[in-house]
Amino acid sequence: MPDITLDKTDLRILAELQLNGRLSNVELAERIALSPSPCLRRLKQLEESGVIRQYVALLDPARIGLGLQAFVRVMLEKRGNLDLFIEAVQRWPEVINCYAMTGEMDYLLQVYFEDMEHFSRFVMDQLLQQPGIQDVKSSFVLKEFKRTAALPLEHLKGG
């Protein structure tokens, strides 16, 4: 359950900002049918409460030369060097997301590369050089059918 109670106006603010985080306060207020001052007050409250974590620009990977996306599953030795692995992941710019997972692998990395040669260098020179790595399996993205950073909000609307 969320730590904060969100009403339908808050949810409309969040929905609009997930579509376009660059809306001015006036534009946002118009879209949710609220005057600018209360809209700004609500927005600041959502930011201060941590519901809105940050604002970012979403880049098109292909347009910046990152045409190869992969998901890399990593298994550490049972007494592996977890802290060293987590520190290394933080340093690797190719890794855009890292998740601790249930199942047969311990971690799932979402990674971007220029090409297969870049991927190979990353695996051989960085990932496999980490102490405690037991197994690595990779899957490459062939085609993307959905990409969004927007989180679902329907469960917060109540009955």
N, C-alpha and C positions, 0 to 999 in steps of 0.2 A: 504494500500500500504506500502511496506517496506521503511525504512528510507535510505537504502543504495542500490546502483545499483550493481547487481551481474551479471557478464558475465558468459559465458558458462564454462570457466575454474574454476571460483569460485564455480559454481554449481557442477562440477565434483569433486572438492575437498570436498565439503559438502557431496555429495552422498557417496564417498568412506569412509569418516570418520564416517558417520552414520552406515556403515556396520562394520567398525573396527576402533575404536578410538585409538588403540594402534599402528597403523602404524607409522614407523619411517618416517622422512621427506624424506629420500632417497626412501623408498618403495612407499610413497605417490606420489612423483615426477614421479617415473617410471609408476605408474598406470594411471596418467593423462597426460603422455607424456610431461613433463616439466622438466627443469633442477632444481636441488635442491635449488639453491639460490632464484630464483623467486618464487618457490613453498613455501619456508619458509616465504618469504616476504608477499605473499598473505595470508598464514595461520595466521601470526601475525596480519595482517590487519582485518581478519575475527574475530579473538579473541578480539582485541582492540575495534572493532565496536560493540561488543556484539552479533553478529550473532552466534558465537560459545560461548555459555554461560558457559559451564564447561565440563569436561571429567569425566566419572564415570565407574565403573564396574557394570554390570547387573548380579545380583545373581539369581540363580534358587531357588524360595521359597521352593519347596518340598525338595530339597537337604539340606536345613538348618532348616528343621522341621516346616515349616509354610505351612501345607497342606490344610488350610481352608481359602479361599478368599471370601470376601463379599463386597457388596455395601450397604451402610447404608444411607438412606434418613432421613434427620433431618428437622423438622419444629420448629422454635422458636416462642414463644409468640410474638404478635405484638409489645409489648414493652419489648421484651426479651433483655437479656444481651449479645448483639452481641460481644462486645470486650472481655468479659470473655470467651465466647465460642471459639472465634478465638485463644485466648491465650492458652486455654486448648488443642485445636486441635494441636497446635505447640508442646505441651509436650507429646502427646500420640504417642509412637513409632509405634503402630499398624496401625496408619493412614498414608498411604503413599501419598495420594492425597486428597485434599478437594477443592470442587468447589461450588461457589454460583450459584444457578440455577434459571431458570424461571420455572413456573408451580406450582403445588400444594405443593411441598416441597422446603425448602429454601437452603439446603446444601446437597451435595452428597459426602460421604466419601468412599474412596476405602481403605479397611482394610485387614490385614492378621493376622491369628491366628494359633496357634498350633493345636487346636481342638475346639469342641463345648463348652467345659468347659471354655477354655480361652476366647472365644467369650462372653459367658454368664457373666463371671467376668467383662469383659470390659464394657458391656452394663449396668449391674446392679451397679457396683462399681464406674464407671467413667462417662460414658455418661449420664445416667439418674440422676446422682448427680449434673449435671451442672444446674445452675439456668436458667430459661427461656426456657427449653426444653418443647415443647408442644406435639410433636409426633415423633416417631422413627419407621421406617419400614426397614426391611433388606431383601436382596436377596443374596443367596449363589451361587457361581460359581460352576456349575456341571462339565463343561468341557470347556477348552480354545481352540479356533480354530485359533486365530491369536493374537500374541503379538509382538509389535514392539515399539521401541522408536524413530524410524526414521520418520521424518516429510516429507510430500509430497513436492516436489520441482518443479513439472511440471508447475505450474502456473507462475513460475518465468522465464521460458524459452522464453516467448514471442512468437509472430507469426512468 
